[in-house]
Amino acid sequence: MKQQRYLTIIFDTIIRPHEIPAFRGAVARKVGFDKDLFHNHRADGSFYYRYPLIQYKQFGRHPGIVCLEHSIDEVYHLFSKKTNTISVSGRELELQVKDLSLKTVDLKVTDVPIEYNLQSWVALNQKNHPTFTRLETVEEKIQMLEGILAGNILSFAKGIDWWIEKRFDLEIIEVMSEKWIRNKNTKVIAFDLKFNANIILPPFIGLGKGASRGKGIVNTIYQSQMNLINH
């Protein structure tokens, strides 16, 4: 088991869904590009291949940030600036906090499966997309997606230094939608789906490609399931 702190900050301004990458860039400029946890790039412009500990989301119409591990302590760089305005898509926005929540969750493998929603999950890349499209049956495609999703969860665990104590099981129970979206100027398939897994994940974390930019968001665990697990 691992105790994980996570900080959720929602700002009292409005952006459009496609502006989340611009919001991320604006925050990174605000704190300074030497603070690489905010943008995951090295000084030479190359990319850190690591799980993003600071993630940018949209909560309703409001932009927000989710911070994990030691990135929580880095947020003061954002609020220590003399002004609280950022520029997104040519608009000046004030970063007034609408809601701030610091919580701790016990991450562990459970005895009972938990149902999750996963939104705008970018599972496929240039390498595995052709393999996916060649599969003939829905069952084969689901099985492939289940393997990718399990790998995404393991990458998240590695990124927060969580050694998962035993094997967990995962099952995709419904694919609600499959749509083309734009990710880093490339068209990719994004899935909205429900899955069961006997493992606890923090609400609102991102899984898969684009996790730092509002893709692959894991929805809150149903409260009734949490009560069952915690008692």
C-alpha positions in Angstrom: 0.0 0.0 0.0 1.1 3.6 -0.7 -0.3 6.7 0.8 -0.6 9.3 -1.9 -1.3 13.0 -1.5 -2.9 14.8 -4.4 -3.7 18.4 -4.7 -6.6 19.6 -7.0 -6.8 23.3 -7.8 -9.7 24.7 -9.8 -9.6 28.3 -11.0 -12.5 30.7 -11.3 -12.2 31.5 -14.9 -13.4 29.9 -18.1 -11.6 28.2 -21.0 -12.6 25.9 -23.8 -11.5 22.3 -23.9 -9.1 22.8 -26.8 -7.3 25.5 -24.8 -6.0 23.2 -22.1 -2.5 22.9 -23.9 -2.4 26.7 -24.1 -3.4 26.9 -20.4 -0.5 24.5 -19.7 1.9 26.6 -21.7 0.7 29.8 -20.0 1.3 28.4 -16.5 4.7 27.1 -17.5 5.7 30.6 -18.7 4.3 32.1 -15.5 6.4 29.9 -13.2 9.5 29.9 -15.5 10.7 27.2 -17.8 13.4 26.2 -15.3 10.6 24.5 -13.3 10.4 21.4 -15.5 7.7 19.6 -13.5 5.2 22.2 -15.0 6.0 21.2 -18.6 8.2 18.1 -18.7 10.8 19.5 -21.0 14.6 19.8 -20.6 16.5 23.1 -21.1 17.5 22.0 -24.6 13.8 21.4 -25.6 13.9 17.6 -25.5 11.2 15.8 -23.6 11.4 14.0 -20.2 9.9 10.5 -20.7 8.3 10.3 -17.3 4.8 10.2 -15.8 3.7 13.9 -15.4 3.3 14.8 -11.8 1.6 18.1 -12.7 -1.5 17.7 -14.9 -3.8 20.3 -16.5 -7.5 19.6 -16.6 -10.9 21.1 -17.3 -13.5 20.8 -14.5 -16.8 21.8 -16.1 -15.8 25.0 -17.9 -13.0 25.9 -15.4 -9.3 25.1 -15.8 -7.5 23.2 -13.1 -4.3 21.5 -12.0 -3.8 18.2 -10.3 -0.5 17.7 -8.5 1.0 14.5 -7.2 4.0 13.6 -5.0 6.7 16.3 -4.6 5.1 18.5 -7.3 2.6 19.6 -4.6 5.4 21.6 -3.0 6.2 23.2 -6.3 2.9 25.0 -6.7 4.1 27.9 -4.6 6.1 29.0 -7.6 2.8 29.8 -9.3 1.2 31.7 -6.4 4.4 33.5 -5.5 4.3 35.8 -8.6 3.4 39.5 -8.2 0.5 39.2 -10.6 -2.0 36.3 -11.0 -2.8 36.8 -14.7 -1.8 34.6 -17.6 -2.4 34.9 -21.3 -4.3 32.1 -23.0 -5.2 32.3 -26.7 -4.6 36.0 -26.6 -6.9 36.6 -23.6 -5.7 37.8 -20.2 -7.1 35.5 -17.5 -6.9 35.9 -13.7 -6.0 32.8 -11.7 -8.4 33.3 -8.8 -8.8 30.0 -7.0 -12.4 28.6 -7.1 -11.6 25.4 -5.2 -8.6 23.9 -3.6 -8.5 20.4 -2.2 -5.5 18.5 -0.7 -6.4 14.8 0.0 -4.6 11.5 0.7 -5.7 8.2 -0.8 -4.4 4.7 0.1 -3.3 3.2 -3.1 -3.5 -0.6 -3.0 -4.8 -3.7 -4.7 -8.3 -4.5 -3.4 -10.3 -7.7 -2.9 -13.2 -6.4 -4.9 -13.2 -4.7 -8.3 -13.9 -1.0 -8.6 -15.7 0.7 -11.5 -14.0 3.7 -13.2 -14.9 6.0 -16.0 -12.0 6.9 -18.4 -12.5 10.0 -20.6 -10.6 10.9 -23.8 -8.1 8.1 -23.4 -5.5 8.1 -26.1 -4.4 4.5 -26.1 -2.8 4.1 -29.5 0.3 5.4 -31.1 1.9 5.1 -34.6 3.4 1.8 -33.7 0.3 -0.1 -32.3 -2.4 1.7 -34.3 -2.0 -0.5 -37.4 -2.1 -3.6 -35.3 -5.3 -2.5 -33.7 -7.0 -1.7 -37.0 -6.1 -5.2 -38.4 -7.9 -7.0 -35.5 -11.1 -8.5 -36.8 -13.3 -8.9 -33.7 -14.4 -6.6 -31.0 -13.2 -9.1 -28.4 -9.7 -8.9 -29.8 -9.7 -5.1 -29.8 -10.9 -5.0 -26.2 -8.3 -7.4 -25.1 -5.6 -5.3 -26.7 -6.9 -2.1 -25.1 -7.0 -3.9 -21.7 -3.3 -4.7 -22.0 -2.5 -1.1 -23.0 -4.6 0.3 -20.1 -2.9 -2.1 -17.6 0.5 -0.8 -18.9 -0.7 2.8 -18.4 -1.6 2.1 -14.8 1.9 0.5 -14.2 3.5 3.5 -15.8 1.6 5.8 -13.4 2.6 3.6 -10.4 6.3 3.8 -11.5 6.0 7.5 -11.9 5.0 8.0 -8.3 7.3 5.3 -6.9 4.6 2.9 -6.0 5.6 -0.8 -6.1 2.2 -2.5 -6.6 2.3 -5.3 -4.1 0.5 -8.0 -6.2 -1.1 -8.6 -9.5 -4.3 -6.7 -10.3 -7.1 -7.6 -12.7 -8.7 -5.3 -15.2 -11.7 -5.5 -17.5 -13.1 -3.0 -19.9 -16.9 -3.3 -19.5 -18.2 -0.7 -21.9 -16.7 1.5 -24.7 -19.1 4.5 -24.8 -17.4 6.3 -27.7 -14.5 6.2 -30.0 -13.6 9.5 -31.7 -10.9 11.3 -33.6 -9.3 14.2 -31.7 -6.2 16.3 -32.2 -3.2 15.7 -29.9 0.0 17.7 -30.6 -1.2 18.6 -34.1 -1.8 14.9 -34.9 -5.2 13.2 -35.3 -5.5 10.3 -32.8 -8.3 8.0 -31.6 -9.7 8.8 -28.1 -11.9 6.4 -26.1 -14.5 7.1 -23.5 -15.1 3.9 -21.6 -15.8 2.2 -18.3 -13.5 -0.4 -16.7 -13.3 -2.5 -13.6 -10.0 -3.0 -11.8 -9.3 -4.3 -8.3 -6.9 -1.4 -7.6 -7.4 2.1 -6.1 -6.5 5.0 -8.3 -6.6 8.7 -7.3 -9.5 10.7 -8.9 -8.7 12.9 -11.9 -5.3 11.5 -12.7 -4.5 11.1 -16.4 -3.5 7.8 -18.1 -2.0 7.3 -21.6 -0.8 9.8 -24.1 -1.6 13.4 -23.3 -2.1 12.7 -19.6 -0.6 16.2 -18.7 -3.0 17.9 -21.1 -6.4 16.7 -20.0 -6.5 13.4 -21.8 -7.2 10.0 -20.2 -8.9 11.3 -17.1 -9.9 8.7 -14.5 -13.2 9.7 -12.9 -13.9 9.7 -9.2 -14.5 6.3 -7.6 -18.1 5.7 -6.7 -18.5 6.6 -3.1 -20.4 3.4 -2.2 -17.4 1.4 -3.5 -15.0 3.5 -1.4 -17.1 2.9 1.7 -17.0 -0.8 1.0 -13.2 -0.8 0.6 -12.4 1.4 3.5 -14.5 -0.5 6.1 
